Amino acid sequence: MKRVIIAAFASAVIMFVWGFLWWAVSPFPHMALKSVPNEARWLNSVRQDIPESGVYIFPWMPEDHSDATAQEAFLQLHKTGPIGMVFVRSKGFDPMAPSVMLSGFLHFLLSTIMVGFLLKSCLSSMNTYFKRCGFVMGFGLCATFFCHLSLPVWFHHDWSFWLVEAAYGCTAWSWAAFVMAAIIKPPESNQG
């Protein structure tokens, strides 16, 4: 268990640093994100029209599925566009606040602890560094693919942002894999 915790902590540190480099230093996020034209006017409209934090989708699908007229109107609005999903937090916050950084680090730490225990449970068949590294990378690839690429598939979000997000997830888990595979390993007598 000690090795899992050490590997998870070291991996979380590397993922945290990589996250800073990816999102704050590299050009990738700016290649996929777009600013809102007339931002001040748009923000005022959001403050007035969407006062409560939440996830908003438009056009809104009628809750009564038996209402054929409402369903047809929804389908026409959806086909005509625009369609979208807006994530609103009504109260702002400091994106660089220590609490935000700590929450982000804890997210990485809990994620790497879970994967560390999964890796530990498979050690009997993971007798080489490359097998262990591949296991963690494979987990990261599957988790990233499932979580991030479902939104452009099902909700038709623009692919560019989610591909950048997926690339970040895969590379972050690759860094974690290099560390975890080196620290979480079977006893010396079982290694090939």
C-alpha positions in Angstrom: 0.0 0.0 0.0 2.9 2.3 0.8 4.1 2.1 -2.8 0.7 2.9 -4.2 0.4 6.0 -2.1 3.9 7.2 -3.0 3.3 6.5 -6.7 -0.1 8.2 -6.6 1.3 11.3 -4.9 4.3 11.5 -7.3 1.9 11.0 -10.3 -0.5 13.6 -9.0 2.3 16.2 -8.7 3.5 15.5 -12.2 -0.1 15.7 -13.5 -0.6 19.0 -11.7 2.6 20.5 -13.2 1.7 19.1 -16.6 -1.8 20.7 -16.3 -0.2 24.1 -15.6 2.1 23.7 -18.6 -0.7 22.5 -20.9 -3.4 25.0 -19.9 -1.4 28.1 -19.0 1.8 27.9 -21.1 1.0 25.9 -24.3 -1.0 27.3 -27.2 -3.3 24.3 -27.4 -6.3 25.7 -25.3 -6.3 28.9 -27.4 -6.5 26.8 -30.5 -9.8 25.3 -29.4 -11.5 27.9 -27.2 -13.3 30.9 -28.6 -14.2 34.2 -26.9 -17.7 35.4 -26.9 -18.2 38.4 -29.2 -19.6 41.4 -27.3 -18.7 39.7 -24.0 -19.9 42.5 -21.7 -23.4 42.5 -23.3 -23.6 38.7 -23.3 -22.6 38.5 -19.6 -25.2 41.1 -18.7 -27.8 39.0 -20.5 -26.7 35.8 -18.7 -26.9 37.6 -15.3 -30.4 38.7 -16.1 -31.8 35.7 -17.9 -29.9 32.8 -16.1 -29.6 33.9 -12.5 -29.1 30.4 -11.1 -26.0 28.3 -11.4 -26.5 25.2 -13.5 -26.1 23.5 -16.9 -28.5 24.9 -19.5 -29.3 23.3 -22.8 -31.2 24.8 -25.8 -33.5 24.2 -27.4 -35.2 22.6 -24.5 -36.7 19.2 -25.1 -40.4 18.9 -24.0 -40.8 16.9 -20.8 -44.1 15.5 -22.0 -43.0 13.0 -24.7 -46.6 12.3 -25.6 -47.1 15.9 -26.8 -46.5 15.4 -30.6 -46.8 19.1 -31.4 -44.2 20.1 -28.8 -41.9 17.3 -29.9 -42.2 18.4 -33.5 -41.5 22.0 -32.6 -38.4 20.9 -30.6 -37.1 18.8 -33.5 -37.5 21.7 -35.9 -35.7 24.1 -33.5 -32.9 21.5 -33.1 -32.6 21.0 -36.8 -32.6 24.7 -37.5 -30.1 25.7 -34.8 -28.4 27.1 -33.0 -28.1 24.4 -30.4 -26.0 24.6 -27.3 -25.1 23.8 -23.7 -24.1 26.6 -21.3 -22.4 26.0 -18.0 -23.2 28.9 -15.7 -21.9 29.7 -12.2 -23.8 32.7 -11.1 -21.1 33.8 -8.6 -17.6 34.3 -9.8 -14.4 33.0 -8.2 -10.7 33.5 -8.3 -9.4 30.8 -10.7 -6.0 30.9 -9.1 -7.2 30.7 -5.5 -5.4 28.2 -3.3 -8.6 26.3 -2.7 -9.0 25.8 -6.5 -5.5 24.5 -6.8 -5.9 22.2 -3.8 -9.2 20.8 -5.2 -7.5 20.1 -8.5 -4.5 18.4 -6.9 -6.9 16.3 -4.7 -8.8 15.3 -7.9 -5.5 14.1 -9.4 -4.5 12.3 -6.2 -7.7 10.4 -5.7 -7.7 9.4 -9.4 -4.1 8.1 -9.2 -4.8 6.3 -5.9 -7.7 4.4 -7.6 -5.6 3.5 -10.6 -2.7 2.6 -8.4 -4.8 0.1 -6.5 -6.1 -1.3 -9.9 -2.5 -1.7 -11.1 -1.5 -3.4 -7.8 -4.3 -5.9 -8.1 -3.0 -6.9 -11.5 0.7 -7.2 -10.7 0.9 -10.9 -11.1 0.5 -10.4 -14.9 2.4 -7.1 -15.0 5.9 -8.3 -14.5 7.6 -5.7 -16.7 7.8 -1.9 -16.6 6.3 -1.7 -20.1 3.3 -3.8 -19.2 2.6 -1.7 -16.1 3.1 1.5 -18.1 0.8 0.3 -20.8 -1.9 -0.7 -18.3 -2.0 2.8 -16.8 -1.8 4.5 -20.2 -4.6 2.2 -21.4 -6.7 3.2 -18.5 -6.1 6.9 -19.1 -6.9 6.5 -22.8 -10.2 4.6 -22.1 -11.3 7.0 -19.4 -10.5 10.0 -21.6 -12.1 8.6 -24.6 -15.3 7.7 -22.8 -15.6 10.9 -20.7 -14.5 13.6 -23.1 -15.5 12.4 -26.5 -19.1 11.6 -25.7 -20.1 15.3 -25.7 -19.2 15.9 -29.3 -20.8 12.6 -30.3 -24.1 13.0 -28.4 -24.5 16.7 -28.1 -22.7 17.8 -31.2 -20.2 20.0 -29.3 -17.4 21.4 -31.4 -14.8 18.7 -31.7 -11.8 21.0 -31.4 -12.1 21.7 -27.6 -12.8 18.1 -26.7 -9.9 16.8 -28.8 -7.6 19.2 -27.0 -9.1 18.1 -23.7 -8.7 14.4 -24.7 -5.1 15.0 -25.7 -4.4 16.6 -22.4 -6.0 13.7 -20.5 -4.0 11.1 -22.5 -0.7 12.9 -22.0 -1.4 13.5 -18.3 -2.1 9.8 -17.8 1.0 8.9 -19.8 3.2 11.0 -17.4 1.4 9.2 -14.5 2.1 5.9 -16.1 5.8 6.4 -16.3 5.9 7.1 -12.6 3.4 4.5 -11.4 5.0 1.7 -13.5 8.4 2.5 -11.9 7.1 2.5 -8.3 4.3 0.0 -8.2 5.9 -3.3 -9.2 5.8 -6.9 -8.1 8.4 -8.3 -5.7 11.8 -8.7 -7.2 11.5 -12.5 -7.5 8.5 -12.1 -9.9 9.9 -9.6 -12.3 10.9 -10.6 -15.8 
